[in-house]
Amino acid sequence: MTMVAEPISTQGERASETPLLAVRDLRIEFRGKAETIVAVPKLSFEVKPGESFGLVGESGCGKSTTAMAIMGYLGATGVVAGGSIRFEGEELVNAPAHKLRAIRGRRIAMVYQDPMSALNPVKTIGAQLAEVPMLHLGASSVEALDMAAAMLKDVRLPDAGDMLKRYPHQLSGGQQQRVVIAMALLGRPSLLLLDEPTTGLDVTVESAVIDLIGELRRRYGTSLLFISHNLGLIAESCDRVGIMYSGELVEEAPTHELFGRPRHPYTQGLIDCVPDIGQGKHSRTLAAIPGNIPLPSERPRGCLFGPRCAGFRAGLCDRAGMTLEPVGERHVVRCVRWPELEVAHRELPPLSGESAAPAAEITFSDITKFYHLGYHKTLKANEAVSFEAGKAEIVALVGESGCGKSTLARIVTGLDRATSGEIRMAGENIAAIEASARPKPLLQSIQMVFQNPDSTLNPSHSAGFSIRRSLKKFGIRKGKAAIDQRMRELLEMVRLSPDFAARRPSQLSGGQKQRIAIARAFASDPSLIVADEPVSALDVSVQAAVVTLLLDIQKTRHATMLFISHDLALVRHVADKVVVMYLGKVMEKGTVEEIFGGATHPYTEALISAIRSTKPEGAERNRITLTGDTPSPVDVPRGCRFASRCHRKLGSICDREPPPIRRMSATHEIACHIPAEALESPRHPDEASDRS
């Protein structure tokens, strides 16, 4: 008889309020030869049957370490030095190895941040999935493969039979993550740990994965411990939320109450760091949290957040033994001044006023980039891309991975040559001139800020050396004293003290490294900055600080910026204009107000609908789930490139003919077969107000 996983009762039918998972006074240490690091000093929380509990905090706060402790994966030096972890009433701390093996993968399962690290590259998907029911449920190999195929259908992977025969490298990032989720659910666990399960995924793939997890949770009655720094995901996916800071819980409450009325200054600070899809940079700034999480060896006395808190009061906030205080039903906070500091809605100042449309600084005309792969195959990375950016304007390039954004950035910076088309800057066509052939003034005028500063900062060189090198290369200053003075000015510009000049990348945090990269980019006084996902690898609080800094410098220096991002909420906040790309073609372009506030291309509409919000009304937007995968750039569709995934497809004309350009205004164009008047009418009445 074939074994197939049967759905369990839904989350609403909870038999008991007894915790499924209870963590009490947990202390986690990493014991080395020279020192002992207390990663988590004292942590308590619980997850009830059928509940989704979110754990939020900046990198280094102990979220992932806690998940690893629950799974018993702390490594050779990690140890639970105190406290208790009880699962279904059973103590896991110091439990025998055979007991933990029986629980892991069967009753508790985990979905990791990087699916490739969880999948064996030399085994087929079928072989890896079948191991779970064979090991934990006693299924035969035939039964296990049947269960694996059924679960692949549950996670909405097409053609399960073919998928079982593939290897991990033959799947996209979204497909890999779905396989990992399927693997975790095959053992029919009571508790699923999700550690940043969508980091690095496109916004549409992220939305589909999160919706899938919610659907499977309801179907199988699985409890979730959801670890993330993405507040929007947590707000829309969890019943209750715990805010972690430096290894301890500082606030815990039902989701709607925590985001609607946060009581701890750190919680409020995190929320203020998040861009609001309804507001741009002229509405408010992003309020960054000053400072950094303390090192475990440097935790302050009393409130651990005290050194970064504007409401800190000596003699009160630095008292030892600060506990979680009840502030309402199921709402606790670790702050002695919360009644005084409580702020429901803090008004944040706007960045600047509106400005008139500037003259063009750089113009892209029919830029095309083809890569010839042999055997008469051609990869079409960009095709007939046209737009312009004015002086001191920020133009955002958005779209899913593989749409051609980064290829365009490489052409602009001279790292690649266009196949055809023009990029006009200062009267010169730079599209076909690689960096090695560009004159020094042109190299000086275009600089780039990359996604990962680790890959662009030499680990052997100090921050000061990296900045001085750019100053010397372009002759911005002459003589050691003048160069050193300018280097100190650039450090001050990115709000770092001169002491940072002597530090190497290994001695800097992620945000500090990105600030050094920004200082180096602006060392040549460029007129154009290309920022390729400059903050996607950073925590939300650090992201806010770097984005605000970048906007301030860009405005002061009157530099034009191409801002490449998959974070549409962030794009809404920073950009003046937006170019939406799909499979190498421009689907839509316009001002940020036109893109987010009016008629949109169906693809743009889907991207915007996928944005998660910390506000309760954000969850009410109609979510558009794109089905299928992006076609291969080697075999692009003959008609509209988005037709195979379009939820508003008109018919065969979309497959046969390239779409016409609909000119919605002097600055707004949409490439679509749908008539302009139909594009202008709102598809979802409840979204009209969201985008106004």
N, C-alpha and C positions, 0 to 999 in steps of 0.2 A: 504494500500500500504506500502511495506517495505521501510524504510528510509536507504539509504546507502550513506556514505560519498563519494562525487565526487571530483576527482582531480581538482586542480586549475591550472592556467597557471604557467609555470616554472619560475625560478628566473630571467632568462635572459630577460623576457618580462615585464620589470618594467614600469608601467604607469607613475610614477612620481618619482622625486628625493626628494620630501618632506619627511622628516623623519617620520618613523612609530612611533619610540620612541625617544624623545628628553629630555635628562637630562641636566639641566642647573644650575650651581652653587649650587649643592646639598650639604646640610650640615645636617649630622645625629648625634644626640646626644643621650646618654643614661643617664638619670637623676635619680640618686640615692639619698638617704637621706643625705649622707656625701659628695658626689662629683658628678660632671657632667663630663662624658667622651665624648669627641668629637671624634667619630669613623671615620667620614668622614668630613673634614673641608670644602672642596670646590671641587666638581667634576662635570665635563661636558663631555658628549659624546652623540652620536646619533646612531640609527640603522635604516637603510633605508629599504623600502619594499623589501622582497626577499633576504635580505643580511644576512650573517653570520658574526657577530662581536664578536671577542674574547677579554676577559678581563683577563689579566695575572698578577700575582704578588705573593709574598710570603704570608704565613699564617699571618693573622693579618693586611693585607693591606686594608681591607674593601670591598673585592669583593662580598662575600656572603651577607654582610650587605646591600650593594647596591641592590642586587637582592631582598632581603626581603623587602626593602623599596618600590621597584617597585610593589611588590605584596601586600603591606600594611600589612606585617607580622612582625613588629618590636617589638611586645610584649608590656607589661605594661609600661616599663621604656623607650623604644625607641621612638624617635620623630624626624620627619623631621623639623629641626629648621630653615631652610632657603632653598631658591632655588625652582626649579620647576621640575616636572616629567610630561611630556605631552605625551599621547598615542593617536594616531590617532586624534591629535588636541585637545583632552580633557585633562584638568588638573586633575591629580590624587591626588596631595597633598591637604589634608583637604577635599577631596571629601566625600559626604555622604556615609554611610555604605552600603545602598541599591545599590548605583551606583557601588561601588567596588565589591560587590557580583555578580553583573551582568557581570562585566568584568572578574573577576578571574575565571579560569577554562573554560571560553567560548572564550574570545578574547585574554587573556594572560594565558598561562599555564606554569607549572614548573616541571622539572624533577630533583629530589633531588639526593644527593650523595649516601645515604643509602636507597635502595628501601624498605627494611623491615620497616623503619620508616614511609613510605608513604602508606603502605598497612595494612589494618585491619586484624589481625591474625585470627579473629573469623568469618570473612565473606568469602564466596567463591569469586574467581576471577570474575566470571560472575556477581554476585551481585554488586561488587564494580565498575566494568566497566559500567554496565547498569545505574548506578546513574548519570553519566555525561550527556548522551543524554536525559535522562528523566528530569533532572533538567534544562539543558541549551537549549535544542532543542525541548522540549515539546513532546518527543517520548513516545509511550506506552511501557509497559514492554516487550512485544513481539518484537516490533520494536527495542527497545534498545538492547536486547540480540542479535538480528540479526546484528546490527551495531557493537556490541562488537566482535562477531565471525568474521565478515569481517575484523575488524581492527587487530585482532590477526593473521589472515592470512597475512595482510600487514606487520606486524612486524616479520613474518617468524616463528611463533610458530606453531608446527605441531598439528594436531588433535584438532582444536579449540573447538569442542563440548566437548571433555574430559577436556580440559584445563579450560573451564568455570566452571566446577564442582569442581575443585581443590581449596585447601587453599594455602596461600602463603608459608607455611613451606614445602609444597610438591614440590616446584619448586627450581631449582638451582639459583645461584646469577644472572647469565646471563638471565635466563627466567624471574626472578622477575623484572629486569631492563627493559626488553622488555614490560612487562605488564604495568609498570609505564609510559613508552613512549606511549603505546597504549592509556592509560587513558588520558594522556595529549593531544593527537591528536584527541580524540573522539569529543571534543567540537569544532573542526575545528578552532583552534586559529590562529590569525594573527602573534603572537609572542610567541616563545617558549624559556623559560629560562632554561639553562642547567647548574646546579651547580655541578661540578666535577662528571659527570654522569657515569664515568667508573672507578673511584678509587676503588681499592680492587678486580677488576675483572682480570681474567687471560688474558694474552696478546692476545690469539686467540679470547676470548669472547669480549674483549675490541675492537678489530679490527672489529668484526662482528657488534657490537652495533654502532660504529662510522660510518661504511659504511651504516648501516641501516638508521641512522639519516640523512645522506647525501642524500640517495635515497628518503626518505620521504619528505625531504625539497624540493627537485626538483619536486616531484609529487604534493605536496599540496601548494607549493609557500609560505611556512611558513618562517618567519624571525627568526633568532637565536641570542640569547645573550649567548655565550659559555664561561663559567667561568671555568678556569682550571689552575693548575700549571704545567701541562704536555705540554711543548713547542712543542713537536713533533705532538701531537694531534691538537693543535691550528694551527700550520703551514700548516697542510694538510686539515683542516676543515673550515677555516675562510677566508673571503675576506679582512677584515681589522682587526687590532689588536690594543688594547690600553694596555699600560703597567702601572699598578698601583703601587704606593709606598706610604705607610703611609697615605692612604686616598685621594691621588690626582693622576691625570694622569701625567706621566713624559714623555711619548712618545706615538704617535699614527700615524699609517701609513698603507698603503696597505700591506698585509702579505708578499708578495715577496720582497718588499723594506725593510721592517722592519728587516726581518731575513737575507736578503742579504747585507744590509748596515745600521746596527743600528747606531744611532747617540748619544743616551744617554749612559753614562758609566754604569748605572744600567742594561739597556737592554743588552749591550755587556757582562756584568758580568753574567747575567742569561744564555745567550747562551753558554758562555765558561764553565758553570757548567754541560752542558749536554754531556754525553758520545757519541762518534761518532762510529756508527756501523762499519765504515771502519778503525778504529784505536784502537789498544790495548794499554796496559799500557807502553809498550816500545816505543810507538810513541809520546805520550804526557800525561801530568798530567791533572787532572780536576782542573780548577782554581776556588777555592771557593771565595765567596764574604766575606770579613772580617766583623765582627760585626753582629749586629742584627737590625731589624726594631725598631725605637724608640717607647717607650710607648706614647700613646696620650698626656699624661701630660708632656712629655719630648721632644717634637718636637723642633728641633733647628730652629734658625732664618735663613731665606734665603732658600737655597736648603736643603730639608729634607734628601737627600742622602749624603750630605756633609761630615758628620763624617766617612762614609765608603768609600769615593771616593778618589782614589789615585791622582786625578787631582784637588782636592780642593785647592782653593787659598783664603786666608784670605783677607777681604776687598772687595772681588768681589763676591764670592759664598755665603757669609753670609749676603748679602743685602736683605732687605725685598721686598715683592712684585714681586717675580720671576714669569714670565708668560710663556705660551707656545709660542714658536717662530716658524714661518714657515721656513722650510728648503727645501721645494720642494712642488710639487703638492700633496695636501692631506696628507702631512707629517709635523707634528709639534713635537717640543721637548722642554722640560723645562730645559734648560741648557745654561748658558751664555758663556761657553767655548767650545761648541760643535765643532766649526770649527777647534780648536786646538787639541781637544781630539779625533776627529773622527778616528776610526780605522776600516778598512773594514775586515781585517783578521789578528787577533793577533796570532803570533806564540807562542805556549805554549811548555815548555821544556819537554823532555821525563823523565820518572821516573827513568829508569835504563837501562843498557844494557842487551842483551840476556845472558843466563847462560846455562851451560851444564846440561843434564838430571841428576837429583840427585838419590841417592839410595832410595828405598821405606821406608817410615816412617810408613805407615799403609796400610794393604792389606785386601780387602774385597773379600771373596771367597764364592760364592753361598749363599749369605745371603737371608734367607726366613723368613717372619713373617706372620703367619696366626692367625686370631682371630676367635675362635669358638663361634658362636652366638646361638647355640642350634637349635633344630629341623633340625639337619643335615645340617645347613648352616655354611659356612666358608667364612670369609672376607679375601681375599688375598691381604695384604697391600704391601708386597715385595715378589718377587719370583726369586731366583737364581741370585741375584745382585752381580756382580763381577767387581772390579776395584781397582786401587791402587793410593796412593798419596805419592810423594817423599818428602824428607826433604826440608822444606821451600817452597814447592809448594802450589799453590792455585788451588783446584779442585772445579769447580762449578757443582752443581746439579740443573738441570732445568727441567721444565715440568709443566703441568697444575695442579691445585688443585686436590688432591686425587691421585696423581701419586706415592706417597710413599716417597717423599723427607724427610718430617719431621719425618716420622716413622723411617727412617734410622738414622736420627740425634738422636732420642730418644734412639735407640739401642747403638749407639756409646758412648753416654754420660751416659749410665747405667740407664736411666729412663724406659727402657723396655728391655726385653730379646728376642733374636732371637729364632725362632722355630727350625731352623737348619742353618748350614753354619758357617763360621769362620771369625772373624776380628782379624788379627794378628798385634800386636803392641809391640815392644820391646820383641819379641819372645813369647808373651803370647796371648792366645785366649780370647778376652774380650767379645765376642758376647753374651755369656750366663751368664755374671756376672753383676747383677744389682748394682747400685751405693751403696746401703747399705752394700753390701758384698765386695766391692772393697777396696783393701789396700790403705792407704793414698797416697803413691807415684803415684799410678795409677789415683786417683781422682785429684791429683795435676797436672798431665800431660795433662788432657783433660778438657777444659773449654768451656763455651758456651756464645754467645752473642745473645740475643733474639730479636724478631721483635719489641716488645713494651716494652720499659724500664719501663713504669708505672707499668707493671705487675710484674717486677722483683726487683724494688727498693722499700724498705719498706718506706711508706710515713711518718712514725714516726721517722725514723733514718736519721741522716745527711749523706751527701756524704762521709765525712771522716770516719764515723763509719762503713759504708758499706765496704770501702776499708780496714780499719784496721782489721775488722772481718776476712776477707780472709787471711790477713797476719798472724794473730794469729792462725787461724785454721790449716794452713799448716806449721807453724813454720818457715816462711821465714826469720823473724827477731825476735830477743829476746830482751825484755826490751822495756818500753814505749818510750824512746827517739829514739831508733833505728827504732821502728815501725812507729812512727810519721814522722821520716825523710824519710823512704821509701814511706809512704803515700804521702808526698809532692812531691817526685820524680815522682811518678805515675801520680799525677795531672799535673805536668809539662810535662810529656810524652804525655798526651792527650791535652796539650796546654790550661790548666786552671790554674789560679792563686791559691795560697794556701788559699785565702779567701773563695773559693768554698767549702772547707772542712766543714765549719759550716752550709752550706745551706741544706735545706731539698728539696726533689723532687718538692714540690709545688712552690719553689722559683727558679726553673730552667726551661729553655726552652727545647723543645724536643731534639735539638741537644746536649745541655749540659748534659741532662740526659743520652743520649746514650754514650757520652764520659765517664761519670762516670761508666757506665756499662762495657765499654771497659777497663777502668783502673782496675776495680775489676777483670775482667776476666784474665788480664795479671799479676795480683798481685802474682799468684802462679808460675810464670815463666813456663807456659804450653808449651808443645811441639806440641800440637794440639788444634786449635781453631775451634769450630763449630759455624758459623755465619748464623743464620736462618732468612732470610729477614731482615738484620740489619738496612737498611735505607729506607725501603718501606713506612714507616709512616712519613718520613721527607720531607720538602720542597727541591726543586732541589738544591738550594744554600747550604743548610745545608747538604744535601746528599753528595754533592761534597766534602765538608770539612771533613765529617766523613769517607768517602771512602778513600780519600787521606791519612788521619791520620791512618786508619786501615792498608793500604798498607805500609806506612812508618814504623809502629811499627812491622808489620809482617816481613818485610825485615830485620830490625835491630835485631830482636829477633830470626830470622831464624826459625820461627814457621810455621808448616804446617797448612793449613786452608781448611775446607770444607765450601764453600760459597753457600748457598741455596738462589735462587732468581728466580722470574718470569720475571725480567727485563733483556732481552737478550742484549740490548745495554750496560748495566752496566756489565754484565758477559763478554762481548767482551773486556771490558776495564780492568777488574781485574784478569781474570783467566789465568792459564797456561794450564789447561786441562778442558774439559767439559764432563759431563755425562748427556745424555738426557734420561729422564724416562717417561714412559707412562703406566698407570694402573699397577704399581708395577714392570714393567720389564724395562731393559735397551734397548732402541732402537738404541742408537749410543753412542760411546765414542771415544775421540781423543784429540789431542792438540787443543788449541783455534784456531790456524790457519787452521787446517784441518776441524774443524766444520764450521767455518765461511767463509772459502776460497775455498773449494773444493767440492767433491761429498758428498751429504748428504742424510740421510733417509728422505722419504716424510714428516714425522712428523716434523723433524728438519727444513726442507725447509719451511713448513707452519708457524712454529714459527718465523723464521727469516723474512719471507715476511710480517708478521704482525707488525714489528717494524716501528714506525713512526719516521720521520726525520725532523729536522728543515731546512735541505738543500733542495733546489728546486728539485734536481735530485732524492731525496729520494722518492718523490711522484710518480716517474715514474716506480718504481719497480712493478712487477706483484704481486698483492695481491692474496693470496690463502685463500679462505674462507672455513673453515672446516664446513661441515654440520652435523647435528645430535649431540647427547650428548655422552659423554664418557660412555661406558658400566659400569654396576655395578661391583665393586670388589667382590661381592658375587656370581655373575654369569658371570665370565670372558669368553670371546670367546675361542673356542677350538684351533683355528689357530693363526694367527697374531692378537694381541689385538687391533691394530690400523686399522684393515681391514674395519670395518664398516664406518670409516670416511675418508679413504684414497682416495686421488684424483688420485693416480697412481695404483690403485688396478689391479692386473693381471687377476683375475678371482676366481673361486671357490677354487683353491689351497690355497689362502690367508685365506679363512674361515676354511679350513680343517686341514691344517698342520702348526705347529709352524715354523717360518722363520729360515733359516740357518744363520749362522754368516758369513758375507762377510768381509774378512780381507783385507782392502784397503791398509794398510801399517803396519809396526811393531807396531805403536801406535794407529791406526785407525780401528775401527770395526763397522759394520752396520748390524743390524738384519733385513733382508729383503729378500723376494723372488725375487725381481728384480735383474737380473745379475749385477755383479760388473761393467762391461763395460757400461751398461745402466745407472747405478748410476753416473758414472764418466762423462757422456756426459751432458752438461748444458741443462736444460729444457727450460730456458728463456735466450736468448742471451743477453738481456739488463741487466741481473743480473750478468753475468760473470764478468763484470768490477766492479760491486758494491761489489762483495765479494773478489776481488783480493787484 
